[in-house]
Amino acid sequence: MATKEIGRFTGKRVGVIGGNSPDRAYIRVAEEMGCLIAENGYLLVNGGMKGIMEASARGAHSSGGLVIGILPGKETTEANQFIDIPIPTGLGYMRNALVVLNSDILVAINGEYGTLSEIAYAQIFHKPVLGIDTWDVKGIIRVSNPKEAIQRIKDYFDHQL
């Protein structure tokens, strides 16, 4: 793992959540989302595995970003190759609560039941969730693409000052 310059990061954390085996179109969306997160100096937090998690991490990594992966298992080696800080939990899907708690705002891209559980935790912990083609549940702020999502993220952080 390469050492990252921490000084360029704002310390604000954006979680990206989504499934392990999405369609190719959602992989591209997640990669673009990761790029935009990194380009804006935000830390990317995700579950550290394959699919949306790996694609968003790859995008952030390609733009010089820093990626934290909250892993379901006990070994750092299970993280995808784009995770800079792997955090093993040994909790399986229960680690989804930790992904949410370690994010200031989240972007849900497509996803299945694991993503739905993260959306539920976000509602419990009062964390905003932007949704790109994800579950149709109360509390999701619908956005159509990563550019719209990053603008909403910037607006959110601007109003947190």
C-alpha positions in Angstrom: 0.0 0.0 0.0 1.3 3.4 -0.9 1.5 6.1 1.7 -1.0 8.9 1.2 -0.7 12.6 2.0 -3.3 13.0 4.7 -3.1 16.8 4.7 -5.2 17.2 1.5 -8.2 15.5 3.0 -10.9 17.4 4.7 -11.6 14.6 7.2 -15.2 14.5 6.0 -16.3 10.9 5.2 -18.6 9.7 2.5 -19.8 6.2 2.6 -20.6 4.3 -0.6 -22.9 1.3 -0.2 -24.1 -1.2 -2.8 -24.0 -4.8 -3.8 -21.3 -7.4 -4.3 -22.3 -8.3 -7.9 -24.0 -5.4 -9.7 -24.5 -4.9 -13.4 -21.6 -3.4 -15.3 -23.4 0.0 -15.6 -23.5 0.3 -11.8 -19.8 -0.5 -11.6 -19.1 2.5 -13.8 -21.4 4.7 -11.6 -19.6 3.6 -8.5 -16.2 4.2 -10.0 -17.2 7.7 -11.0 -18.6 8.3 -7.6 -15.3 7.3 -6.0 -13.4 9.6 -8.3 -15.6 12.6 -7.4 -15.3 11.8 -3.7 -11.5 11.8 -3.8 -11.3 14.9 -6.1 -13.2 16.8 -3.5 -10.9 15.7 -0.6 -13.4 13.5 1.1 -12.5 10.1 2.7 -14.3 7.2 1.1 -15.7 4.6 3.5 -17.2 1.3 2.3 -17.4 -2.4 3.1 -14.0 -3.2 1.5 -15.2 -6.1 -0.6 -16.1 -6.6 -4.3 -18.7 -5.0 -6.6 -19.8 -1.4 -5.8 -17.3 -1.3 -2.9 -14.3 -2.3 -5.1 -15.4 0.0 -8.0 -15.9 3.1 -5.7 -12.5 2.3 -4.1 -10.8 1.9 -7.5 -12.2 5.3 -8.6 -11.1 7.1 -5.4 -7.7 5.4 -5.6 -7.2 6.5 -9.3 -7.9 10.1 -8.2 -5.4 10.0 -5.2 -8.1 9.4 -2.6 -8.0 7.6 0.7 -10.3 4.6 1.2 -11.3 3.0 4.5 -12.8 -0.5 4.2 -14.8 -1.9 7.1 -14.5 -5.6 6.5 -16.9 -8.4 7.5 -14.2 -10.9 8.4 -11.2 -11.1 10.6 -8.4 -10.6 8.1 -7.1 -7.5 6.4 -6.2 -9.6 3.4 -9.8 -10.1 2.4 -10.0 -6.4 1.4 -10.0 -5.5 -2.2 -6.7 -4.1 -3.6 -7.9 -0.5 -3.5 -8.5 -0.3 0.2 -5.9 1.9 2.0 -7.0 1.3 5.5 -8.7 -2.2 6.0 -10.5 -2.6 9.3 -11.4 -6.2 10.0 -14.4 -6.7 12.3 -15.3 -10.4 12.4 -18.9 -9.3 12.4 -20.2 -10.4 9.0 -23.1 -8.3 7.8 -23.4 -6.7 11.3 -20.4 -4.6 10.3 -22.9 -2.6 8.1 -23.7 -0.5 11.2 -20.0 0.4 11.4 -19.9 1.5 7.7 -22.8 3.9 8.5 -21.4 5.1 11.8 -18.1 5.9 10.1 -19.7 8.0 7.3 -21.0 11.5 7.5 -23.3 11.0 4.5 -23.8 8.0 2.3 -24.5 7.2 -1.4 -26.4 4.0 -2.1 -25.9 2.6 -5.6 -28.3 -0.1 -6.5 -27.8 -2.9 -4.0 -29.6 -5.8 -2.3 -30.5 -6.7 1.2 -27.1 -5.7 2.7 -27.5 -2.3 1.2 -31.1 -2.1 2.6 -29.7 -2.8 6.1 -27.2 0.0 5.7 -30.0 2.3 4.6 -31.9 1.3 7.7 -28.9 2.0 10.0 -28.5 5.3 8.3 -32.1 6.2 9.2 -31.6 5.0 12.8 -28.4 7.1 13.2 -29.8 10.1 11.3 -27.3 10.0 8.4 -28.4 11.2 5.0 -28.5 8.8 2.2 -28.4 9.7 -1.5 -29.8 7.0 -3.7 -28.9 6.1 -7.3 -31.3 3.4 -8.5 -31.6 1.9 -5.1 -34.3 0.8 -2.7 -37.5 2.9 -2.7 -37.8 3.6 1.0 -38.6 6.6 3.2 -35.6 8.8 3.8 -33.7 8.2 0.6 -32.7 11.4 -1.3 -33.0 10.4 -4.9 -30.3 11.5 -7.3 -29.8 10.5 -10.9 -26.0 10.3 -11.2 -22.7 10.8 -9.4 -22.4 14.5 -10.4 -25.7 15.3 -8.8 -24.7 13.3 -5.8 -21.4 15.1 -5.3 -23.2 18.5 -5.6 -25.6 17.4 -2.8 -22.7 16.2 -0.7 -20.9 19.5 -1.1 -24.1 21.3 -0.2 -24.6 19.1 2.9 -21.0 19.7 4.1 -21.3 23.5 3.4 -24.4 23.7 5.7 -22.7 21.7 8.5 -20.3 24.6 9.2 
